[in-house]
Amino acid sequence: MPGSLEPLDLGVHIPYHFRCPISLELMRDPVTVSTGQTYDRPSIESWVATGNTTCPVTRAPLSDFTLIPNHTLRRLIQDWCVANRSFGVERIPTPKQPADPTHIRHLLAQSASNSNPYPTRLSALRRLRGLARDLDKNRSTISSQNSREILVQLVFADTSSESSELTHEALALLVLFPLPESDCAAVASDPDRVAYLARLVQHSSMEVRVNSAALIENVLAGSRTAELRAEISNVDEIHQGVVSILRNPIAYPRALKIGIKALFALCLVKQTRNKAVSAGAPETLINTLADFEKCDSERALANWSKAISVT
C-alpha cells in the first residue's frame, strides 16, 4: 500500500492511515470497530445502516456494532492538520461523542416517573433536549427508546390545568421527532388534548407557541383520515394562534418557518379554510411575504391561494 494518497483539492499528501477506507477522505471522527479497523464515524454508520454486517476492509463479520472513538488517531490527525495549515488544511474539531443509550434510558425514566422530585424530572428533560440538539445520533437513540409515547403523556398529563415548565420542556423535545400515526390519532381524537393544544398555541411565551404550532403541523401531517385532521383544524383558537405567530416573527427566528408549515397543514383541510380567513391569514401572509425564504414564500403563496379560494 502506498504511504500517502494525493487528494483532489489540496496540494499536500494525506497519510494513508488518516483516510477513511470507505470514503477515502480525511477522517474527522475516527472510530474503531470490533475487527480492529478504523473508519470515519459517518461512513461506517452509513455502511451498517444499509444492512452490511461485515468489516469493509477485512470482510470479517462484525461481532457487535459498538464504535469505539480512536482518540489517539484523531489527535494525530489534528496535529497533522495544524502542521499543514500553510497548505490550506483546516484543523478538524474535536467531535462530540454520542450519548450512551443506557444514560438516555435513565434520563427518560427520570422524567417520566411521578415519584421523582419536580426539579429532577425537569433537569432530565433539559439534558435530553441538549443531547438531541448536539448530535443526530443522540436524536436517533432517544427516538428508539419509546420516547415519543413518554413525551406525549408528559405534554398532555393534565389538560385541565395551566401548562407547567415540565410541559414546555417535554413539548420542546417532542417536536424534534416525527410522530407515528398512533400518537397523532391519540392527540387528534381527544377533545381535551385538542383544546389544550389550542391554549398552548396562544401561550404568552413565543417558544411555547412556536413549539405548539410545530406539534400541530406534525399531528396534521401524521393523521391518516380527514376526520381526524378536521378535529384539529375545526378549532378557531388554533388558527388564531398559528396566524398570530406569523405576525411577530422577528424576535424568534423559527416562528416564520414553523408558522407557515402549520398554517399550510391547516389549510389542506378544505372544509375549515374559512377559519384561517377569519383569523386573518390572507392579510398576514401578504404583510410578511418579504420575510420568507424562497421555499417558505412558495408555501405562503399556496396558503394565500387556498385561503382566498373560500372568500
C-alpha positions, -999 to +999 in steps of 0.1 A: +000+000+000+013+035-007+022+056+023+001+085+011-026+094-014-029+126-034-061+144-026-081+161-053-083+196-037-052+201-016-016+205-026-004+182+002-002+144+007-026+130+032-011+100+050-029+068+040-039+058+076-055+093+081-080+085+053-112+065+058-111+032+039-147+038+028-148+074+018-111+078+011-114+113+028-096+126+058-112+112+089-128+137+112-142+113+138-122+081+136-138+051+154-126+015+156-149-015+150-147-050+165-122-062+139-097-035+149-101-015+117-107+023+120-132+043+099-147+077+099-179+075+120-204+088+094-190+064+068-192+032+090-226+042+104-239+045+069-223+012+060-241-006+089-273+013+084-277-001+049-276-037+062-239-046+060-227-068+088-191-073+078-160-051+081-155-033+048-117-039+048-113-074+063-147-087+053-148-104+087-182-105+104-187-076+129-192-093+163-210-062+175-217-027+162-200-008+190-179+021+176-150+030+199-136+065+194-099+064+183-087+094+203-050+087+196-055+087+158-078+118+160-051+138+179-025+127+153-048+139+125-054+172+143-016+177+148-011+169+111-037+195+101-020+222+122+014+213+107+000+217+072-021+248+078+001+267+053-013+243+026-049+253+034-056+224+057-080+233+085-078+216+119-106+192+124-126+200+156-128+175+184-162+157+178-188+154+204-193+118+214-228+102+212-245+096+245-247+061+259-281+046+253-282+035+289-278+071+300-306+082+277-329+054+291-321+066+326-330+102+318-363+092+301-372+071+332-363+100+355-385+124+335-415+100+333-417+090+369-442+110+390-424+098+421-393+118+412-389+154+425-401+180+400-366+196+396-351+161+388-377+155+361-372+190+346-334+186+346-337+152+329-358+167+301-334+196+296-305+172+294-323+151+268-331+182+248-295+192+249-283+158+238-309+158+209-296+191+197-260+181+199-260+152+176-283+135+151-271+102+166-284+112+200-317+121+185-319+087+168-311+070+201-337+090+220-363+082+194-356+045+196-362+044+234-400+048+233-395+085+240-424+098+219-450+079+239-435+092+271-433+127+259-469+128+246-480+116+280-459+144+297-473+171+274-509+161+280-506+149+316-531+174+330-551+191+303-575+206+328-549+230+344-524+256+332-493+243+315-461+239+335-424+243+328-423+205+326-449+205+299-430+231+279-397+211+281-415+179+271-431+198+242-398+213+230-383+178+229-413+161+214-414+183+183-378+172+174-392+139+163-418+128+137-449+113+153-462+079+143-498+076+132-509+061+165-497+091+185-512+116+161-546+098+164-542+098+202-539+136+201-564+145+174-592+122+186-591+135+222-611+168+225-594+177+258-560+173+242-570+194+212-584+221+235-552+221+255-531+224+223-553+254+213-544+270+247-507+263+242-505+279+208-518+311+224-494+310+253-476+341+264-442+325+256-433+327+219-412+295+223-442+276+236-464+289+209-439+280+181-434+245+195-472+241+198-475+251+161-448+225+153-468+198+171-500+209+153-483+205+120-468+171+130-502+158+141-520+170+110-493+155+087-494+122+106-532+118+108-544+094+081-581+104+079-597+138+070-620+134+100-590+134+124-574+163+107-607+182+110-607+177+147-576+200+148-585+224+120-620+230+132-608+249+163-609+287+158-583+293+185-557+270+167-560+291+135-558+323+156-527+311+174-509+300+143-516+332+124-505+353+154-471+336+153-467+349+117-475+385+127-445+389+151-417+367+138-386+390+141-377+382+177-379+344+172-362+331+140-382+297+140-415+315+140-419+321+103-408+287+092-428+267+118-458+291+115-461+288+077-458+250+078-485+247+104-508+271+085-502+251+053-512+219+071-543+236+084-553+249+050-550+215+035-583+207+053-606+223+028-638+224+048-622+245+075-602+270+054-627+297+062-614+297+098-579+306+085-595+335+066-614+346+097-582+345+117-566+370+092-543+346+073-545+362+039-536+397+051-509+384+074-493+363+047-492+393+023-477+415+050-449+391+059-442+376+025-409+396+021-396+379+053-399+344+040-372+323+024-379+310-011-394+277-001-415+293+026-426+320+002-440+293-020-459+278+009-471+313+019-484+319-017-500+284-017-517+292+016-529+326+003-543+309-028-562+283-007-575+309+017-589+333-009-605+304-027-631+303+000-637+341+001 
